[in-house]
Amino acid sequence: MLDHRCVLGRKRRILATGAIAFLFVFQGLALSPGAVGEETNATASAGASDRDTAPGDPIPFSGNRELKSRLDATGKLTVAGERLRGWLLRRFYAAHGFETVWDGHPTEASRLLRDAVMRAGDHGLDPGLFHGTTLAERASNLSPVERDLLFSDAFLSYADALARGALPIEERTDDEDLQPEPVDIVAVIDAAIAAPDPGKVIEALAPTSLEYSAMRRAYADYRAIASGLQGSRNKVQRTIPERPVAERRLRQLAVNLERLRWLPRQMPRDRVVVNAAIARLQLFRDDRPVFTTRVVVGETDKQTPELQSTINDVLLNPPWNIPRSIAQKEILPKLAADPGYLASHHMRFRSNGAIQQEAGPYSSLGRLKFEMDDRYDVYLHDTPTKSLFQSAARMMSHGCVRVENPRTLAVMLLGQSVESIDKGIAAGHTSRRVLPAPMPVFIVYQSAYVESDGSIQFRGDPYDRDEEIWRYLTRAQQLPMAQDSALGQRKG
């Protein structure tokens, strides 16, 4: 049976000029100007440099000219062979008048922040991503300006990794579209400098959910086993796995800790969560799962994206407006071979040339469609092909999510009786029922996840997405930071 999705290619995101803005500030910090893409910042910085030296400028530049020159230079910004995040550094030093920062503050602040970076492994992050080795072994041999730049980049990039993930959304593939609320990283670092415990300010950027805490504990246990330590704190679910198994699970936990950093810091207490990696849907009420059902998700070459949206209403007896890509690749060739194909499948051409399948028991959307607003045109729906839910591997759709028990889900979302839902379906015509309040929905991909009882479950990686994240998390061990480590395209 056919299923709907606007099929997207496996493409890499591209940073739009002036794209990224950190609009809000973490935990009540004062709002400061939003960050923009590196290209825009470079232009702005160059313009600022022109103004600094322009004849007749009434305010002469009073900052550190070597520092400003390093930040304004074209090309990639590096120190000791390690790549720095120029766009973040430009914002940070603009807020500090382009003066060096760390020599002018007590060494205790920078020491505590360095200690926090060195503990990045507690979050499944390699301190090398944040210049950990260079900070420990070579910082004292750098010039004052280079040392200041390296310190600032280490603290800013670590805070950014905890706030929105080490693999930022701009560098992920197009179908990984989850991200938490924006945070003003520069303001956070400034607050950390002034705080009694700077490391604690940065650590507070990480998720505080029960799932993240449980996964961190499991990561610590497997880390101890992989390191050859005995007497793990929790005995990892009462059994001590072989060291190779522990290493594989350690890697899996690190990847899925990263995915948890892509989620909002305050998840809605009422929500629908689809885990595409295990093809399961759960409805949460007051932060507890009250309904669980199997689903069918996208095939490996038509992968269901990771996204956040809302379910606004339920369509009874929905027709299927077949996407043009599916019509061209699948419907039209069958029509060419069989002129009666459209009629036998209750399909027809619409006035605009698109093909529509009529509503009814034969519709690929079944009797219920859960309307969502997202750029992929992905949604949840019923299906007449119920046998698919008995399969262990349920990656069989064009990308949308087929729900095994859609009537139960509709009853719980609408707050109406099953008799009322059935009566509306029996009427035969298409009708829309609006939810009492929009229901947040998250489609995630967790190959390791935390059950409601706190246990950690490990599953497969059907979309082969883990490897890409793992390579990014460990890129500091593979290549010098100054080099570009291309992330290969996934299969499919």
Secondary structure, 3 states (H helix, E strand, C coil): CCCCCCCCCCCECCCCCCCCCCCCCHHHCCCCCCCCCHHHHHHHHHHHHHHHHCCCCCCCCCCCHHHHHHHHCCCCCEECCEECCHHHHHHHHHCCCCCCCHHHCCHHHHHHHHHHHHCHHHHCCCHHHHCHHHHHHCHHHCCHHHHHHHHHHHHHHHHHHHHHCCCCHHHCECCECCCCCCCCHHHHHHHHHHCCCHHHHHHCCCCCCHHHHHHHHHHHHHHHHHCCCCCCCCHHHHCCCCHHHHHHHHHHHHHHHHHHCCCCCCCCCCEEEEECCCCEEEEEECCEEEEEEEEEEECCCCCCCEEEEEEEEEEECCCEEECHHHHHHHHHHHHHHCCCHHHHCCEEECCCCCEEECCCCCCCCCCEEEEECCCCCCCEECCCCHHHHHCCCCEEECCCEEECCHHHHHHHHHCCCHHHHHHHHHCCCCEEEEEEEEEEEEEECCCEEECCCCCEEECCCCCCCHHHHHHHHCHHHHCCCCCCCCCCCCCC
